[in-house]
Amino acid sequence: MNEGNQLDIHETQAVREIQEEPQYVDEQLLPMQRIEGGGPIKRVPLHTMPAPLRIFGYLFLGFMALMGVMALVVTFFR
């Protein structure tokens, strides 16, 4: 089963342990969060996403940064 460079790990088993940070909870929103069952909003780290979503995310963030820079350039050199 272990062929050369393949890891001896199950497909759904995490390669490294994920550390969960304590999240800020707004006391006024806590009842609504309990009703929805979702809990507090968590920040999604891009490095944990599948490759196509990660690439799209980085391209989107890069495009937004480029648009911001272009807006500044157009504003100052108009």
C-alpha positions in Angstrom: 0.0 0.0 0.0 2.8 2.4 0.8 4.3 3.1 -2.7 7.5 5.2 -2.6 6.5 8.8 -1.7 2.9 8.3 -0.7 2.1 9.1 2.9 0.8 6.4 5.2 -2.3 8.5 6.1 -6.0 8.1 5.6 -7.6 10.5 3.0 -9.8 12.3 5.5 -7.2 12.4 8.3 -5.7 15.8 8.9 -2.0 16.0 8.1 -1.5 18.5 11.0 -3.6 19.4 13.9 -5.8 22.5 13.3 -5.6 25.1 16.1 -8.9 26.9 16.8 -8.7 30.4 18.1 -11.2 31.7 20.6 -13.7 33.8 18.7 -15.1 37.1 19.8 -18.8 36.7 20.6 -21.1 39.7 20.7 -23.5 39.2 23.6 -26.4 40.8 21.8 -26.0 38.5 18.8 -25.5 35.3 20.8 -29.2 34.3 20.9 -29.5 34.8 17.1 -26.4 32.7 16.6 -27.8 29.9 18.8 -31.1 30.0 16.8 -29.3 29.7 13.5 -27.0 27.0 14.8 -24.0 28.4 13.0 -22.2 29.9 15.9 -19.9 32.9 15.5 -18.5 33.8 12.1 -15.1 32.2 11.5 -12.4 33.5 9.2 -11.7 31.0 6.5 -7.9 30.6 5.9 -7.3 30.2 2.2 -4.4 27.7 2.6 -6.9 25.1 3.8 -9.1 25.3 0.7 -8.8 23.0 -2.4 -6.4 24.3 -5.0 -9.0 25.7 -7.5 -10.7 27.7 -4.8 -7.4 28.8 -3.4 -6.2 30.0 -6.8 -9.5 31.8 -7.4 -9.3 33.5 -4.0 -5.7 34.7 -4.5 -6.6 35.9 -8.0 -9.6 37.8 -6.6 -7.6 39.4 -3.8 -4.9 40.3 -6.3 -7.5 41.8 -8.7 -9.0 43.9 -5.8 -5.6 45.1 -4.8 -4.8 46.0 -8.4 -8.1 47.9 -8.7 -7.3 49.9 -5.6 -3.9 50.8 -6.9 -5.3 51.8 -10.3 -8.0 53.9 -8.6 -5.2 55.8 -6.7 -3.1 56.2 -9.9 -6.1 57.6 -11.8 -7.0 59.9 -9.0 -3.6 61.4 -8.6 -2.5 61.6 -12.3 -5.8 62.7 -13.7 
